[in-house]
Amino acid sequence: MIVSDPLYGDFQLEDVFEELINSKPIQRLKGVHQGGASYLVNEKWKVTRYDHSIGVMLLIRRLGGTIEEQIAGLLHDVSHTAFSHVIDFVYTNMEEDYHEKIFHSVVTNSEIPTILAKYHYNYREILFADERWTLLERSAPELCADRVDYTLRDMYQYGHITLSEVVDFLENLLVYNRKMYLKSVKSAEWFVKVYYQEVIDFFMDPLNIYGYDMLAKILKIPIERGLLSHADLLGQDEEVIQKIKTSKDVEILALLDQLNPTVKVIQDTHHFHIHRKNKIRLIDPTVFQDHEFLRASSLSMEVSKMNKIALEKAKQGMHVRIISPNRQYN
């Protein structure tokens, strides 16, 4: 099986990956948008969990990670519900980790264990052992394949960075003791800037905040009324929307009508309808310089400054005023 990716290129994959990619759990992710409600308010915001999952796997492969870690990368987001992190706002889950809480159940009750067993892999040893995979996941503020891929993928897809910039950055990645570092301060400064374009400018874009808030309000109603089940939420985004529409609940349909690309919102700290604080996400990658591993912020005033600004913005959150539709917002 050959897989092509706009960021990382073409790769010939082993049979185990072909079966996993063609399995129902991974194919479902083609209909689960990475940005949650974002695609409903901006048709250009359409990166999917499938795109990201393939990307994480290929980035680990590019960096020399084992087959097992590549499998873990491919499957790391398989338990995301429809609309990704929107469900965390439905359930007021401030850690934004609902998908992690149900990961064990989703994997165990799928065809994934059988596929892996066919190729002599123990799914428990690969998928329930996060501490083993230090290319895939590391705690912030360090780099890892998950964090790097969603940043590069979104910002490239949405036109904020070029492919040549991505290539330059990837060439400046260094792997040591199965962990990801950078070779230069310049690359660290570039990535920190791009990362905050993602988690501050994009995640906290007023339109994105509106989409998340409105969709969370919409989803709560059919869940509370028994019109949406947990099994429904493990479908695709559009399947859930169609399920909501078929309920013909007047209140829900009226709210759903307000979730569309024509909505106009602005940031307004004095007259606002929504105030949202997302999970604080900071980055301060380690750089290998002069035979030492040092935090980028200790080498660059620019990185230190960007971190301070990002932290303050995250603490303040986003205040959103709805310009149109001109309707009551509760």
N, C-alpha and C positions, 0 to 999 in steps of 0.2 A: 504493500500500500504506500503510495506517495502522497504526502500532505504538503500543501503550499500555504505559506503564511506571508502576509505583506511585510512583516517586520523582520522575520528570521530566515525566510527563504524556503527552499524545497528540501524535504527529508524523506528517505525511504524508511518505513517503519516495519517492525516485526509483526508477526501475525497476531500476537496478543493485543497489540494496540488496535489493529483493524477490528477485532471482535469487540473490544471495549468501546471504541468510537461508534460502532454501528449498533450498540446496545440501546435499549429504550431509555435508561437513565441519562446517558450522554446525549442522545438525540433530542430528548425533551428540552435540554438546555438551549437548543436553537430558538426556542420560543420563550425564553426567560431573559429579559433585558437586564443588562448589567446595571444600568442607571435607574432601575425600578420604574417609577412613573414618568421618567424624563421623556421617553419617546412619545408619550401621549400629549405633551405640551410643546415638543420640538421634534419634528419628524427626522431631523438629522442625528439626534441622540439615540442611536440604535445598536450600539455594540451589545452583543449577547454574552451570556455566561458560557456558551459553547465556544465562541471566539476566544474568550479569555482562558478557558480550560485547555484548549489546544495550544494556545500561546505559552502558558506556564510550562506545559510538558516539553515543548520545543526549546524553550529558553534553558531549562534544566539540561536537556540533551546537548545543546550547544555548549554549555559550560562543563560538560563531562560528567554529569550526574549519572548514577546507576540506573538500570532499567527499572528497578523497584522504586526509586525516587521519582522517575518520570511517570510511572503508574500513579503514584500518590499525587503528583502534580495534576495529571489529567482528571483525577477523580475528586480533587479537594473541594470542589464547589457543587458536587452532585446532589447535595441535599438542600440547595437553595429553593425556597418556595417561589411560586409565581411572584413577579415584581420584586424579587431579591430582597433588599433591606427594608422595603416598605412594611413588611410584616413585623419588623422590630418596633415600628411606630404604632402599629395596630395593637400590639401587646405591651406597649410601653417598656420595651426591653432596651435600656439605655446602652448596654454593652454591644448592641448590634451583632449578636452572635447566636440568634435563634437557629440558624442553619447548622451551627456546630452542635447545638443541644440535641438535634434530631438526626445527626449524621449516622450514628451507630445503627439506629433503627432503619433508616432509609437504605443503607448499604446492605444490611443483613437480610432485609426483605426484598432484595432485588436479585437479578441474575448475575451480578458482579462476582460474588463468591464462586459460583460455578464456573464462570469464564476463567477466573484466575487459577482455580484448581486444575482446570484442563491443561494449563501451561506450568503446573507444579509450583504455583505461588500460593502462599497462605495469606488470605486477605486480611486477617487480623494483624499479622506481623507487618504488613505494608500500610494499612489504612488506619489502624488504631495505635500508631506509634509515632506521633508527631515529632517527638524529641529527636528522632533519628534523622529527620530530613531538614538539614540546616541550609540547604540551598533553597528549598521550597518555602520554608517559614522561619522567620526570626522576629523577635519582638522589636518594635520600633524603639529607637530611631534608626536601626540598621537596615541595610538592603536585603531583600530576598526576592525570589522569582515571582511570587504572588504580587508583592508591592510594586516591583519594577514593571511587570507586564501590564497591570491595569493602568498604571500611569502612562507608560509609553503608548499603549494601544488607544486609550481614550484621546489623549492629546494629539496623536497622529491622525486618528480618524476624524477628529473635529477641527483639524486644520491649524493647530497651534504650534506644531513642530514638523520638521521635514524628515523624510526618510534618510537623508544624508546625515542629519543630526543624530538620528537613532543609531545609525551604523557607527558613527564616531564614538558615541557613548558605549555601545556594546564592545567596541575594541578596547575601551579603557576599563573594562571590568576585569578583576583579578580574583581567582579562586585560590584560597589557601585554607587548608584543613577543612575542606568542604563548606566553606563560608564565602560569601560574596563581599568583595572590597573594591575600591577604586584606585587607579594608578596615579591620578592627578587631582589637584585642587580644582583646576578648571572644570573637570568633569563633574566633580562634586557640586560646584556652584551651579552648573547648568542643570543637573538633576534636581537639586533642591528647589530651584526656581520653577521647573516644570511640575514637580510634585505639588507645590502649593497652587499652581494653576489648576491642578486636578482637585485637591481636597478643599481648597478655599474658594477659588473662582468658579469652579464647576459644581462641586457638591453643594456649595452654599449660594449658587446663583439664585436670585429671587424667584425665577421661574421654576427652578428645580425644587426649591423649598415649597412653593405653592403646590406643585404636582404631588409631592410626597404627602403633604398635609391633607390635601383634598382626597387623594386616593385612600389614605389611612382612614379618614372619616367615612368614606363610602364602604370600605371593606368591613368595618366594624359592625355596620347595621345588619347585613345579611348573615354574618357570623353569629351575632347575638340572637337573631331571629330563626336560626337554624336553616337558613337558605344556602349557606356555604359550609362545607365540611372540611376537615383537615385534609382528607383525600383530594378534594377539589383544589386546595391550595398547592398540592404537589403536582398540578398540571402546568400548562403553559399560560402565559399572560392572557392571550386572546380567548382561551377556553374559559378562564375565570370571568372575563368581561361578558362573554356570551351567556354564561350561567346566571350572572347578575341580571342581564337584560331579560332573560326568559322568565324571571320572577315577576316581571311587570309591576313591581312595587313602585308606585308613583314617586315617593320620596327619594328612593335610591336613583331612579332614572333622572330626576331633576338635578340631583347632585352630579351624576355622571355627565350630564349635558354641559356642566361647567368645567369639565376637564378636557380641554382641546387646545390646539395650536393657536387659536385666535385670542386667548387670554392675554391681558396686558397687566403687568405688575411692575412695581418699582421698589427700591430700597428706601425706607422712610422710618427713621428712628423715633419720630414724634407722633405720626398718625399712621399706625400700622394695624393690620388685621391678624398677622401671624408673627410670632417670635419663636424661632427654632434654633436650638443649639445641637449640633451634631457631635458625635464622638470626637474628641480631640486627637488629631493625627499629626505628629511631628516627625521630621526626618533629619538626621545628622549622621550621614554615612562615614564610615571609617576609611581613611586614605592611607595607602602605603607610601611613605615619603622618607627619604634618607634612612632606609633600613628600619623604619619604625611604623607601627600602626597607630594612627592618630585621628581623633575626631576632626571632621571638616571644620567645625566651629572654632577649634583651637588654632586652625591654620588660616582661616578666612573670616575677616570682619563682615564680609557680605553674607556668608552663611549664617553667622551669629545674628545679624540684623534681620534677615528673612525669618529666622526662627522666632524672634521676639515679636515681629509683626504678625506672623501666623498665629502664635499663641494668643495674642490679644484679640485678634479677630475671632478666633474660635471661642474664646471666653465670652465675648460680646454676643455671639450668635448673629443671626440675620433677622432684621425686622422688615416685613414685607407688607406693602400696601397694594391692595387689589384695585386697579383702575377700571378694568372691564373683565367679565361681565358685571354690570352695575346691579348686583343682587345682594341680599342680606347674607352675610357670612358669619356663621356661628361656630 
